């Protein structure tokens, strides 16, 4: 059975913990009150990645705090990670500005492949979702202008990223647990399938290099 370590990162109050609890079927009595994650929470569960047939995958989901006071701990959190998911609230302008920072710290620094990464625009209950939003799991590869338009449809910011080229290669999904919870779960399973495939290919290359 494959084991994966997935990091959930992003700004404070972006919905990382809500999504982590939903995907791992974890229930917490927090009374609806926002409680920022201190450092990191590690949730373990089994999932069936898309394309794996009947095989299941052990998932370690690391719900990382978005507070930069924990920045010195992040290199340790990244050790042996299989993938990174950046979660943000598209209704908050500061979140959109931070995406590049999170990409640089957690994705570029590890040299992860695009298939190991995911952007989730998490919509809180009652926020609504714009018409024309990106279909779940669709990739923006080669369409940086669409990437801009999708994000700018939420807020009027014209200088979000200086390097949209690499961000536009990453899959972007919209999360709405109020209206489409199972779509979110299916999209995560698709992403998990991509991560497992990437890990399998990497393992095969390592084995071949040893043989040759």
Secondary structure, 3 states (H helix, E strand, C coil): CEEEEEEEECCCCCCHHHHHHHHCCCCCCCCCCCCCCCCEEEEEEEECCCCCCCCCEEEEEEEECCCHHHHHHHHHHHCCCCEEEEEECCCCHHHHHHHHHHHHHHCHHHCCCHHHEEEEEECCCCCCCCCCCCCCCCECCCCHHHHHHHHHCCCCCCCCCCCHHHHCCCEEEEECCCCCHHHHHHHHHHHHHHHHHHHHHHHHHHHHHHHC
